[in-house]
Amino acid sequence: MSGSNDHLAVLGDFRHGFRVVDRVGVTVLGEPLVKGANRRPIGTADFFAYRRVGARITNANAARMLRL
């Protein structure tokens, strides 16, 4: 794929050419002491959650770029 702006869209059969993998599980981290701009506690707690997702092209011939 080039860095130019002449590509308009990618058309094709994405079921056979692109695969998305969703990993099992979610990680949740707790921050019991949130600090403000002055580095003092502000009296709240935060939680951060993330999960792993990946994608890969499995068949490059299944899709084509539409150029202007």
N, CA, C, O and CB atoms as a CASP TS submission, in Angstrom:
PFRMAT TS
TARGET T0000
AUTHOR 0000-0000-0000
METHOD Language model
MODEL 1
PARENT N/A
ATOM      1  N   MET     1       0.848  -1.178   0.000  1.00  0.00           N
ATOM      2  CA  MET     1       0.000   0.000   0.000  1.00  0.00           C
ATOM      3  C   MET     1       0.886   1.231   0.000  1.00  0.00           C
ATOM      4  O   MET     1       1.812   1.332   0.804  1.00  0.00           O
ATOM      5  CB  MET     1      -0.960   0.004   1.216  1.00  0.00           C
ATOM      6  N   SER     2       0.615   2.143  -0.873  1.00  0.00           N
ATOM      7  CA  SER     2       1.435   3.341  -0.977  1.00  0.00           C
ATOM      8  C   SER     2       0.939   4.418  -0.029  1.00  0.00           C
ATOM      9  O   SER     2      -0.152   4.314   0.531  1.00  0.00           O
ATOM     10  CB  SER     2       1.443   3.861  -2.410  1.00  0.00           C
ATOM     11  N   GLY     3       1.744   5.447   0.145  1.00  0.00           N
ATOM     12  CA  GLY     3       1.381   6.541   1.044  1.00  0.00           C
ATOM     13  C   GLY     3       0.632   7.653   0.343  1.00  0.00           C
ATOM     14  O   GLY     3       0.333   8.670   0.969  1.00  0.00           O
ATOM     15  N   SER     4       0.318   7.501  -0.930  1.00  0.00           N
ATOM     16  CA  SER     4      -0.385   8.551  -1.659  1.00  0.00           C
ATOM     17  C   SER     4      -1.875   8.538  -1.347  1.00  0.00           C
ATOM     18  O   SER     4      -2.384   7.606  -0.724  1.00  0.00           O
ATOM     19  CB  SER     4      -0.163   8.394  -3.159  1.00  0.00           C
ATOM     20  N   ASN     5      -2.560   9.574  -1.784  1.00  0.00           N
ATOM     21  CA  ASN     5      -3.988   9.727  -1.480  1.00  0.00           C
ATOM     22  C   ASN     5      -4.876   9.311  -2.640  1.00  0.00           C
ATOM     23  O   ASN     5      -6.044   9.697  -2.668  1.00  0.00           O
ATOM     24  CB  ASN     5      -4.289  11.161  -1.105  1.00  0.00           C
ATOM     25  N   ASP     6      -4.369   8.532  -3.609  1.00  0.00           N
ATOM     26  CA  ASP     6      -5.175   8.166  -4.762  1.00  0.00           C
ATOM     27  C   ASP     6      -5.993   6.895  -4.563  1.00  0.00           C
ATOM     28  O   ASP     6      -6.694   6.481  -5.486  1.00  0.00           O
ATOM     29  CB  ASP     6      -4.294   8.002  -5.948  1.00  0.00           C
ATOM     30  N   HIS     7      -5.930   6.255  -3.387  1.00  0.00           N
ATOM     31  CA  HIS     7      -6.721   5.059  -3.103  1.00  0.00           C
ATOM     32  C   HIS     7      -8.075   5.467  -2.538  1.00  0.00           C
ATOM     33  O   HIS     7      -8.148   6.280  -1.617  1.00  0.00           O
ATOM     34  CB  HIS     7      -5.977   4.124  -2.115  1.00  0.00           C
ATOM     35  N   LEU     8      -9.135   4.910  -3.082  1.00  0.00           N
ATOM     36  CA  LEU     8     -10.478   5.292  -2.669  1.00  0.00           C
ATOM     37  C   LEU     8     -11.090   4.279  -1.708  1.00  0.00           C
ATOM     38  O   LEU     8     -11.681   4.669  -0.701  1.00  0.00           O
ATOM     39  CB  LEU     8     -11.368   5.451  -3.884  1.00  0.00           C
ATOM     40  N   ALA     9     -10.959   2.978  -2.002  1.00  0.00           N
ATOM     41  CA  ALA     9     -11.579   1.946  -1.170  1.00  0.00           C
ATOM     42  C   ALA     9     -10.920   0.601  -1.440  1.00  0.00           C
ATOM     43  O   ALA     9     -10.203   0.432  -2.426  1.00  0.00           O
ATOM     44  CB  ALA     9     -13.103   1.864  -1.434  1.00  0.00           C
ATOM     45  N   VAL    10     -11.172  -0.341  -0.559  1.00  0.00           N
ATOM     46  CA  VAL    10     -10.734  -1.722  -0.758  1.00  0.00           C
ATOM     47  C   VAL    10     -11.987  -2.564  -0.935  1.00  0.00           C
ATOM     48  O   VAL    10     -12.854  -2.581  -0.062  1.00  0.00           O
ATOM     49  CB  VAL    10      -9.852  -2.241   0.448  1.00  0.00           C
ATOM     50  N   LEU    11     -12.084  -3.257  -2.053  1.00  0.00           N
ATOM     51  CA  LEU    11     -13.248  -4.074  -2.379  1.00  0.00           C
ATOM     52  C   LEU    11     -12.823  -5.523  -2.504  1.00  0.00           C
ATOM     53  O   LEU    11     -11.751  -5.820  -3.030  1.00  0.00           O
ATOM     54  CB  LEU    11     -13.924  -3.590  -3.681  1.00  0.00           C
ATOM     55  N   GLY    12     -13.670  -6.432  -2.018  1.00  0.00           N
ATOM     56  CA  GLY    12     -13.349  -7.841  -2.161  1.00  0.00           C
ATOM     57  C   GLY    12     -14.137  -8.708  -1.197  1.00  0.00           C
ATOM     58  O   GLY    12     -15.081  -8.252  -0.552  1.00  0.00           O
ATOM     59  N   ASP    13     -13.732  -9.962  -1.111  1.00  0.00           N
ATOM     60  CA  ASP    13     -14.363 -10.942  -0.236  1.00  0.00           C
ATOM     61  C   ASP    13     -13.560 -11.012   1.067  1.00  0.00           C
ATOM     62  O   ASP    13     -12.576 -11.747   1.155  1.00  0.00           O
ATOM     63  CB  ASP    13     -14.448 -12.350  -0.928  1.00  0.00           C
ATOM     64  N   PHE    14     -13.979 -10.254   2.068  1.00  0.00           N
ATOM     65  CA  PHE    14     -13.239 -10.162   3.316  1.00  0.00           C
ATOM     66  C   PHE    14     -13.342 -11.435   4.158  1.00  0.00           C
ATOM     67  O   PHE    14     -12.506 -11.649   5.036  1.00  0.00           O
ATOM     68  CB  PHE    14     -13.735  -8.983   4.114  1.00  0.00           C
ATOM     69  N   ARG    15     -14.337 -12.281   3.918  1.00  0.00           N
ATOM     70  CA  ARG    15     -14.436 -13.537   4.668  1.00  0.00           C
ATOM     71  C   ARG    15     -13.284 -14.479   4.347  1.00  0.00           C
ATOM     72  O   ARG    15     -12.865 -15.262   5.199  1.00  0.00           O
ATOM     73  CB  ARG    15     -15.762 -14.227   4.370  1.00  0.00           C
ATOM     74  N   HIS    16     -12.768 -14.407   3.118  1.00  0.00           N
ATOM     75  CA  HIS    16     -11.678 -15.286   2.716  1.00  0.00           C
ATOM     76  C   HIS    16     -10.322 -14.598   2.707  1.00  0.00           C
ATOM     77  O   HIS    16      -9.300 -15.266   2.552  1.00  0.00           O
ATOM     78  CB  HIS    16     -11.957 -15.845   1.360  1.00  0.00           C
ATOM     79  N   GLY    17     -10.288 -13.288   2.869  1.00  0.00           N
ATOM     80  CA  GLY    17      -9.028 -12.578   2.762  1.00  0.00           C
ATOM     81  C   GLY    17      -8.569 -11.877   4.017  1.00  0.00           C
ATOM     82  O   GLY    17      -7.430 -11.413   4.070  1.00  0.00           O
ATOM     83  N   PHE    18      -9.416 -11.781   5.037  1.00  0.00           N
ATOM     84  CA  PHE    18      -9.077 -11.019   6.237  1.00  0.00           C
ATOM     85  C   PHE    18      -9.631 -11.740   7.455  1.00  0.00           C
ATOM     86  O   PHE    18     -10.782 -12.176   7.441  1.00  0.00           O
ATOM     87  CB  PHE    18      -9.628  -9.569   6.157  1.00  0.00           C
ATOM     88  N   ARG    19      -8.842 -11.870   8.496  1.00  0.00           N
ATOM     89  CA  ARG    19      -9.270 -12.592   9.694  1.00  0.00           C
ATOM     90  C   ARG    19      -9.038 -11.725  10.923  1.00  0.00           C
ATOM     91  O   ARG    19      -7.960 -11.158  11.099  1.00  0.00           O
ATOM     92  CB  ARG    19      -8.515 -13.939   9.829  1.00  0.00           C
ATOM     93  N   VAL    20     -10.064 -11.625  11.776  1.00  0.00           N
ATOM     94  CA  VAL    20      -9.976 -10.912  13.048  1.00  0.00           C
ATOM     95  C   VAL    20     -10.063 -11.951  14.154  1.00  0.00           C
ATOM     96  O   VAL    20     -10.961 -12.793  14.153  1.00  0.00           O
ATOM     97  CB  VAL    20     -11.109  -9.824  13.189  1.00  0.00           C
ATOM     98  N   VAL    21      -9.131 -11.891  15.098  1.00  0.00           N
ATOM     99  CA  VAL    21      -9.085 -12.840  16.209  1.00  0.00           C
ATOM    100  C   VAL    21      -9.310 -12.089  17.502  1.00  0.00           C
ATOM    101  O   VAL    21      -8.599 -11.132  17.807  1.00  0.00           O
ATOM    102  CB  VAL    21      -7.737 -13.604  16.245  1.00  0.00           C
ATOM    103  N   ASP    22     -10.292 -12.521  18.256  1.00  0.00           N
ATOM    104  CA  ASP    22     -10.606 -11.926  19.554  1.00  0.00           C
ATOM    105  C   ASP    22     -10.112 -12.877  20.631  1.00  0.00           C
ATOM    106  O   ASP    22     -10.628 -13.986  20.764  1.00  0.00           O
ATOM    107  CB  ASP    22     -12.145 -11.647  19.707  1.00  0.00           C
ATOM    108  N   ARG    23      -9.134 -12.461  21.386  1.00  0.00           N
ATOM    109  CA  ARG    23      -8.570 -13.306  22.443  1.00  0.00           C
ATOM    110  C   ARG    23      -9.545 -13.401  23.610  1.00  0.00           C
ATOM    111  O   ARG    23     -10.296 -12.466  23.885  1.00  0.00           O
ATOM    112  CB  ARG    23      -7.206 -12.751  22.923  1.00  0.00           C
ATOM    113  N   VAL    24      -9.521 -14.529  24.282  1.00  0.00           N
ATOM    114  CA  VAL    24     -10.417 -14.764  25.406  1.00  0.00           C
ATOM    115  C   VAL    24      -9.889 -14.017  26.626  1.00  0.00           C
ATOM    116  O   VAL    24      -8.694 -14.042  26.922  1.00  0.00           O
ATOM    117  CB  VAL    24     -10.554 -16.284  25.703  1.00  0.00           C
ATOM    118  N   GLY    25     -10.796 -13.359  27.318  1.00  0.00           N
ATOM    119  CA  GLY    25     -10.432 -12.718  28.573  1.00  0.00           C
ATOM    120  C   GLY    25     -10.300 -11.210  28.476  1.00  0.00           C
ATOM    121  O   GLY    25      -9.964 -10.656  27.429  1.00  0.00           O
ATOM    122  N   VAL    26     -10.569 -10.573  29.583  1.00  0.00           N
ATOM    123  CA  VAL    26     -10.427  -9.131  29.732  1.00  0.00           C
ATOM    124  C   VAL    26      -9.599  -8.887  30.986  1.00  0.00           C
ATOM    125  O   VAL    26      -9.803  -9.541  32.008  1.00  0.00           O
ATOM    126  CB  VAL    26     -11.827  -8.413  29.815  1.00  0.00           C
ATOM    127  N   THR    27      -8.669  -7.949  30.908  1.00  0.00           N
ATOM    128  CA  THR    27      -7.856  -7.596  32.063  1.00  0.00           C
ATOM    129  C   THR    27      -8.384  -6.294  32.652  1.00  0.00           C
ATOM    130  O   THR    27      -8.556  -5.309  31.935  1.00  0.00           O
ATOM    131  CB  THR    27      -6.355  -7.465  31.676  1.00  0.00           C
ATOM    132  N   VAL    28      -8.639  -6.290  33.954  1.00  0.00           N
ATOM    133  CA  VAL    28      -9.134  -5.094  34.647  1.00  0.00           C
ATOM    134  C   VAL    28      -8.128  -4.720  35.725  1.00  0.00           C
ATOM    135  O   VAL    28      -7.771  -5.537  36.574  1.00  0.00           O
ATOM    136  CB  VAL    28     -10.559  -5.335  35.268  1.00  0.00           C
ATOM    137  N   LEU    29      -7.679  -3.478  35.678  1.00  0.00           N
ATOM    138  CA  LEU    29      -6.743  -2.958  36.671  1.00  0.00           C
ATOM    139  C   LEU    29      -7.436  -1.866  37.474  1.00  0.00           C
ATOM    140  O   LEU    29      -8.120  -1.013  36.907  1.00  0.00           O
ATOM    141  CB  LEU    29      -5.448  -2.414  35.995  1.00  0.00           C
ATOM    142  N   GLY    30      -7.263  -1.890  38.779  1.00  0.00           N
ATOM    143  CA  GLY    30      -7.862  -0.877  39.641  1.00  0.00           C
ATOM    144  C   GLY    30      -6.817   0.080  40.182  1.00  0.00           C
ATOM    145  O   GLY    30      -5.733  -0.341  40.584  1.00  0.00           O
ATOM    146  N   GLU    31      -7.136   1.355  40.193  1.00  0.00           N
ATOM    147  CA  GLU    31      -6.278   2.385  40.780  1.00  0.00           C
ATOM    148  C   GLU    31      -7.055   2.995  41.943  1.00  0.00           C
ATOM    149  O   GLU    31      -7.932   3.833  41.730  1.00  0.00           O
ATOM    150  CB  GLU    31      -5.860   3.487  39.714  1.00  0.00           C
ATOM    151  N   PRO    32      -6.739   2.578  43.180  1.00  0.00           N
ATOM    152  CA  PRO    32      -7.551   3.005  44.316  1.00  0.00           C
ATOM    153  C   PRO    32      -7.320   4.456  44.750  1.00  0.00           C
ATOM    154  O   PRO    32      -8.136   5.009  45.486  1.00  0.00           O
ATOM    155  CB  PRO    32      -7.285   2.105  45.471  1.00  0.00           C
ATOM    156  N   LEU    33      -6.231   5.076  44.310  1.00  0.00           N
ATOM    157  CA  LEU    33      -5.908   6.421  44.778  1.00  0.00           C
ATOM    158  C   LEU    33      -5.534   7.300  43.589  1.00  0.00           C
ATOM    159  O   LEU    33      -4.365   7.380  43.213  1.00  0.00           O
ATOM    160  CB  LEU    33      -4.756   6.383  45.814  1.00  0.00           C
ATOM    161  N   VAL    34      -6.540   7.965  42.994  1.00  0.00           N
ATOM    162  CA  VAL    34      -6.302   8.820  41.833  1.00  0.00           C
ATOM    163  C   VAL    34      -5.793  10.164  42.309  1.00  0.00           C
ATOM    164  O   VAL    34      -6.327  10.746  43.254  1.00  0.00           O
ATOM    165  CB  VAL    34      -7.586   8.989  40.984  1.00  0.00           C
ATOM    166  N   LYS    35      -4.743  10.658  41.639  1.00  0.00           N
ATOM    167  CA  LYS    35      -4.148  11.941  42.013  1.00  0.00           C
ATOM    168  C   LYS    35      -4.512  12.997  40.994  1.00  0.00           C
ATOM    169  O   LYS    35      -4.670  12.705  39.808  1.00  0.00           O
ATOM    170  CB  LYS    35      -2.622  11.827  42.138  1.00  0.00           C
ATOM    171  N   GLY    36      -4.645  14.231  41.463  1.00  0.00           N
ATOM    172  CA  GLY    36      -4.977  15.357  40.600  1.00  0.00           C
ATOM    173  C   GLY    36      -3.737  15.995  40.006  1.00  0.00           C
ATOM    174  O   GLY    36      -2.645  15.428  40.054  1.00  0.00           O
ATOM    175  N   ALA    37      -3.921  17.198  39.437  1.00  0.00           N
ATOM    176  CA  ALA    37      -2.821  17.919  38.798  1.00  0.00           C
ATOM    177  C   ALA    37      -1.748  18.325  39.797  1.00  0.00           C
ATOM    178  O   ALA    37      -0.579  18.445  39.431  1.00  0.00           O
ATOM    179  CB  ALA    37      -3.347  19.149  38.086  1.00  0.00           C
ATOM    180  N   ASN    38      -2.126  18.539  41.049  1.00  0.00           N
ATOM    181  CA  ASN    38      -1.148  18.928  42.071  1.00  0.00           C
ATOM    182  C   ASN    38      -0.524  17.718  42.768  1.00  0.00           C
ATOM    183  O   ASN    38       0.165  17.863  43.778  1.00  0.00           O
ATOM    184  CB  ASN    38      -1.809  19.830  43.106  1.00  0.00           C
ATOM    185  N   ARG    39      -0.774  16.505  42.216  1.00  0.00           N
ATOM    186  CA  ARG    39      -0.230  15.237  42.720  1.00  0.00           C
ATOM    187  C   ARG    39      -0.772  14.850  44.089  1.00  0.00           C
ATOM    188  O   ARG    39      -0.151  14.060  44.800  1.00  0.00           O
ATOM    189  CB  ARG    39       1.271  15.320  42.790  1.00  0.00           C
ATOM    190  N   ARG    40      -1.913  15.392  44.461  1.00  0.00           N
ATOM    191  CA  ARG    40      -2.580  15.017  45.707  1.00  0.00           C
ATOM    192  C   ARG    40      -3.805  14.186  45.394  1.00  0.00           C
ATOM    193  O   ARG    40      -4.405  14.365  44.334  1.00  0.00           O
ATOM    194  CB  ARG    40      -2.968  16.266  46.529  1.00  0.00           C
ATOM    195  N   PRO    41      -4.202  13.277  46.283  1.00  0.00           N
ATOM    196  CA  PRO    41      -5.395  12.449  46.041  1.00  0.00           C
ATOM    197  C   PRO    41      -6.654  13.305  45.899  1.00  0.00           C
ATOM    198  O   PRO    41      -6.852  14.275  46.630  1.00  0.00           O
ATOM    199  CB  PRO    41      -5.582  11.437  47.183  1.00  0.00           C
ATOM    200  N   ILE    42      -7.503  12.920  44.937  1.00  0.00           N
ATOM    201  CA  ILE    42      -8.743  13.666  44.721  1.00  0.00           C
ATOM    202  C   ILE    42      -9.964  12.922  45.248  1.00  0.00           C
ATOM    203  O   ILE    42     -11.086  13.407  45.100  1.00  0.00           O
ATOM    204  CB  ILE    42      -8.922  13.959  43.245  1.00  0.00           C
ATOM    205  N   GLY    43      -9.770  11.758  45.858  1.00  0.00           N
ATOM    206  CA  GLY    43     -10.873  11.046  46.506  1.00  0.00           C
ATOM    207  C   GLY    43     -11.678  10.138  45.607  1.00  0.00           C
ATOM    208  O   GLY    43     -12.803   9.779  45.954  1.00  0.00           O
ATOM    209  N   THR    44     -11.146   9.755  44.469  1.00  0.00           N
ATOM    210  CA  THR    44     -11.860   8.839  43.577  1.00  0.00           C
ATOM    211  C   THR    44     -10.970   7.644  43.247  1.00  0.00           C
ATOM    212  O   THR    44      -9.760   7.658  43.477  1.00  0.00           O
ATOM    213  CB  THR    44     -12.301   9.565  42.277  1.00  0.00           C
ATOM    214  N   ALA    45     -11.606   6.616  42.704  1.00  0.00           N
ATOM    215  CA  ALA    45     -10.896   5.420  42.252  1.00  0.00           C
ATOM    216  C   ALA    45     -11.216   5.205  40.780  1.00  0.00           C
ATOM    217  O   ALA    45     -12.323   5.506  40.336  1.00  0.00           O
ATOM    218  CB  ALA    45     -11.288   4.163  43.104  1.00  0.00           C
ATOM    219  N   ASP    46     -10.264   4.693  40.029  1.00  0.00           N
ATOM    220  CA  ASP    46     -10.456   4.421  38.604  1.00  0.00           C
ATOM    221  C   ASP    46     -10.215   2.947  38.313  1.00  0.00           C
ATOM    222  O   ASP    46      -9.488   2.257  39.028  1.00  0.00           O
ATOM    223  CB  ASP    46      -9.518   5.297  37.749  1.00  0.00           C
ATOM    224  N   PHE    47     -10.846   2.491  37.242  1.00  0.00           N
ATOM    225  CA  PHE    47     -10.627   1.141  36.754  1.00  0.00           C
ATOM    226  C   PHE    47     -10.310   1.208  35.268  1.00  0.00           C
ATOM    227  O   PHE    47     -10.946   1.958  34.528  1.00  0.00           O
ATOM    228  CB  PHE    47     -11.861   0.239  37.021  1.00  0.00           C
ATOM    229  N   PHE    48      -9.340   0.434  34.835  1.00  0.00           N
ATOM    230  CA  PHE    48      -8.935   0.368  33.445  1.00  0.00           C
ATOM    231  C   PHE    48      -9.132  -1.061  32.966  1.00  0.00           C
ATOM    232  O   PHE    48      -8.728  -2.012  33.636  1.00  0.00           O
ATOM    233  CB  PHE    48      -7.459   0.831  33.259  1.00  0.00           C
ATOM    234  N   ALA    49      -9.754  -1.206  31.806  1.00  0.00           N
ATOM    235  CA  ALA    49      -9.991  -2.535  31.251  1.00  0.00           C
ATOM    236  C   ALA    49      -9.480  -2.572  29.818  1.00  0.00           C
ATOM    237  O   ALA    49      -9.642  -1.612  29.065  1.00  0.00           O
ATOM    238  CB  ALA    49     -11.500  -2.908  31.310  1.00  0.00           C
ATOM    239  N   TYR    50      -8.861  -3.693  29.448  1.00  0.00           N
ATOM    240  CA  TYR    50      -8.427  -3.875  28.069  1.00  0.00           C
ATOM    241  C   TYR    50      -8.471  -5.350  27.713  1.00  0.00           C
ATOM    242  O   TYR    50      -8.461  -6.226  28.578  1.00  0.00           O
ATOM    243  CB  TYR    50      -7.008  -3.305  27.856  1.00  0.00           C
ATOM    244  N   ARG    51      -8.520  -5.599  26.396  1.00  0.00           N
ATOM    245  CA  ARG    51      -8.493  -6.965  25.903  1.00  0.00           C
ATOM    246  C   ARG    51      -7.692  -6.997  24.609  1.00  0.00           C
ATOM    247  O   ARG    51      -7.475  -5.966  23.974  1.00  0.00           O
ATOM    248  CB  ARG    51      -9.930  -7.514  25.685  1.00  0.00           C
ATOM    249  N   ARG    52      -7.263  -8.169  24.234  1.00  0.00           N
ATOM    250  CA  ARG    52      -6.423  -8.337  23.053  1.00  0.00           C
ATOM    251  C   ARG    52      -7.263  -8.713  21.841  1.00  0.00           C
ATOM    252  O   ARG    52      -8.084  -9.629  21.895  1.00  0.00           O
ATOM    253  CB  ARG    52      -5.350  -9.400  23.303  1.00  0.00           C
ATOM    254  N   VAL    53      -7.044  -7.992  20.754  1.00  0.00           N
ATOM    255  CA  VAL    53      -7.692  -8.276  19.482  1.00  0.00           C
ATOM    256  C   VAL    53      -6.617  -8.176  18.405  1.00  0.00           C
ATOM    257  O   VAL    53      -5.803  -7.253  18.426  1.00  0.00           O
ATOM    258  CB  VAL    53      -8.893  -7.288  19.202  1.00  0.00           C
ATOM    259  N   GLY    54      -6.608  -9.111  17.473  1.00  0.00           N
ATOM    260  CA  GLY    54      -5.630  -9.081  16.393  1.00  0.00           C
ATOM    261  C   GLY    54      -6.295  -9.279  15.050  1.00  0.00           C
ATOM    262  O   GLY    54      -7.418  -9.776  14.968  1.00  0.00           O
ATOM    263  N   ALA    55      -5.590  -8.883  13.983  1.00  0.00           N
ATOM    264  CA  ALA    55      -6.120  -9.040  12.629  1.00  0.00           C
ATOM    265  C   ALA    55      -4.966  -9.321  11.677  1.00  0.00           C
ATOM    266  O   ALA    55      -3.827  -8.921  11.918  1.00  0.00           O
ATOM    267  CB  ALA    55      -6.910  -7.772  12.183  1.00  0.00           C
ATOM    268  N   ARG    56      -5.287 -10.025  10.579  1.00  0.00           N
ATOM    269  CA  ARG    56      -4.257 -10.378   9.612  1.00  0.00           C
ATOM    270  C   ARG    56      -4.904 -10.600   8.246  1.00  0.00           C
ATOM    271  O   ARG    56      -6.041 -11.063   8.151  1.00  0.00           O
ATOM    272  CB  ARG    56      -3.479 -11.643  10.068  1.00  0.00           C
ATOM    273  N   ILE    57      -4.174 -10.267   7.208  1.00  0.00           N
ATOM    274  CA  ILE    57      -4.592 -10.589   5.842  1.00  0.00           C
ATOM    275  C   ILE    57      -4.194 -12.034   5.574  1.00  0.00           C
ATOM    276  O   ILE    57      -3.020 -12.387   5.676  1.00  0.00           O
ATOM    277  CB  ILE    57      -3.943  -9.609   4.784  1.00  0.00           C
ATOM    278  N   THR    58      -5.164 -12.865   5.234  1.00  0.00           N
ATOM    279  CA  THR    58      -4.890 -14.278   4.995  1.00  0.00           C
ATOM    280  C   THR    58      -4.757 -14.609   3.516  1.00  0.00           C
ATOM    281  O   THR    58      -4.082 -15.575   3.161  1.00  0.00           O
ATOM    282  CB  THR    58      -5.978 -15.120   5.602  1.00  0.00           C
ATOM    283  N   ASN    59      -5.384 -13.829   2.652  1.00  0.00           N
ATOM    284  CA  ASN    59      -5.298 -14.044   1.212  1.00  0.00           C
ATOM    285  C   ASN    59      -5.287 -12.677   0.535  1.00  0.00           C
ATOM    286  O   ASN    59      -6.328 -12.028   0.428  1.00  0.00           O
ATOM    287  CB  ASN    59      -6.486 -14.931   0.690  1.00  0.00           C
ATOM    288  N   ALA    60      -4.127 -12.243   0.084  1.00  0.00           N
ATOM    289  CA  ALA    60      -3.997 -10.904  -0.510  1.00  0.00           C
ATOM    290  C   ALA    60      -4.744 -10.783  -1.823  1.00  0.00           C
ATOM    291  O   ALA    60      -5.048  -9.667  -2.245  1.00  0.00           O
ATOM    292  CB  ALA    60      -2.538 -10.566  -0.729  1.00  0.00           C
ATOM    293  N   ASN    61      -5.052 -11.897  -2.491  1.00  0.00           N
ATOM    294  CA  ASN    61      -5.755 -11.846  -3.781  1.00  0.00           C
ATOM    295  C   ASN    61      -7.269 -11.774  -3.618  1.00  0.00           C
ATOM    296  O   ASN    61      -7.975 -11.703  -4.625  1.00  0.00           O
ATOM    297  CB  ASN    61      -5.395 -13.061  -4.618  1.00  0.00           C
ATOM    298  N   ALA    62      -7.790 -11.789  -2.419  1.00  0.00           N
ATOM    299  CA  ALA    62      -9.227 -11.759  -2.198  1.00  0.00           C
ATOM    300  C   ALA    62      -9.797 -10.340  -2.261  1.00  0.00           C
ATOM    301  O   ALA    62     -11.014 -10.173  -2.333  1.00  0.00           O
ATOM    302  CB  ALA    62      -9.552 -12.382  -0.860  1.00  0.00           C
ATOM    303  N   ALA    63      -8.938  -9.315  -2.234  1.00  0.00           N
ATOM    304  CA  ALA    63      -9.413  -7.934  -2.254  1.00  0.00           C
ATOM    305  C   ALA    63      -8.490  -7.100  -3.140  1.00  0.00           C
ATOM    306  O   ALA    63      -7.323  -7.437  -3.340  1.00  0.00           O
ATOM    307  CB  ALA    63      -9.479  -7.344  -0.813  1.00  0.00           C
ATOM    308  N   ARG    64      -9.031  -6.017  -3.658  1.00  0.00           N
ATOM    309  CA  ARG    64      -8.272  -5.091  -4.498  1.00  0.00           C
ATOM    310  C   ARG    64      -8.564  -3.657  -4.076  1.00  0.00           C
ATOM    311  O   ARG    64      -9.648  -3.344  -3.582  1.00  0.00           O
ATOM    312  CB  ARG    64      -8.612  -5.297  -5.994  1.00  0.00           C
ATOM    313  N   MET    65      -7.566  -2.786  -4.282  1.00  0.00           N
ATOM    314  CA  MET    65      -7.749  -1.364  -4.001  1.00  0.00           C
ATOM    315  C   MET    65      -8.331  -0.657  -5.204  1.00  0.00           C
ATOM    316  O   MET    65      -7.886  -0.856  -6.334  1.00  0.00           O
ATOM    317  CB  MET    65      -6.428  -0.715  -3.597  1.00  0.00           C
ATOM    318  N   LEU    66      -9.332   0.172  -4.949  1.00  0.00           N
ATOM    319  CA  LEU    66      -9.940   0.988  -5.991  1.00  0.00           C
ATOM    320  C   LEU    66      -9.201   2.323  -6.024  1.00  0.00           C
ATOM    321  O   LEU    66      -9.161   3.047  -5.029  1.00  0.00           O
ATOM    322  CB  LEU    66     -11.479   1.189  -5.742  1.00  0.00           C
ATOM    323  N   ARG    67      -8.623   2.636  -7.172  1.00  0.00           N
ATOM    324  CA  ARG    67      -7.833   3.864  -7.305  1.00  0.00           C
ATOM    325  C   ARG    67      -8.580   4.886  -8.135  1.00  0.00           C
ATOM    326  O   ARG    67      -9.394   4.531  -8.988  1.00  0.00           O
ATOM    327  CB  ARG    67      -6.465   3.569  -7.938  1.00  0.00           C
ATOM    328  N   LEU    68      -8.309   6.128  -7.888  1.00  0.00           N
ATOM    329  CA  LEU    68      -8.910   7.216  -8.663  1.00  0.00           C
ATOM    330  C   LEU    68      -8.151   7.448  -9.957  1.00  0.00           C
ATOM    331  O   LEU    68      -8.516   8.327 -10.738  1.00  0.00           O
ATOM    332  CB  LEU    68      -8.947   8.504  -7.841  1.00  0.00           C
TER
END
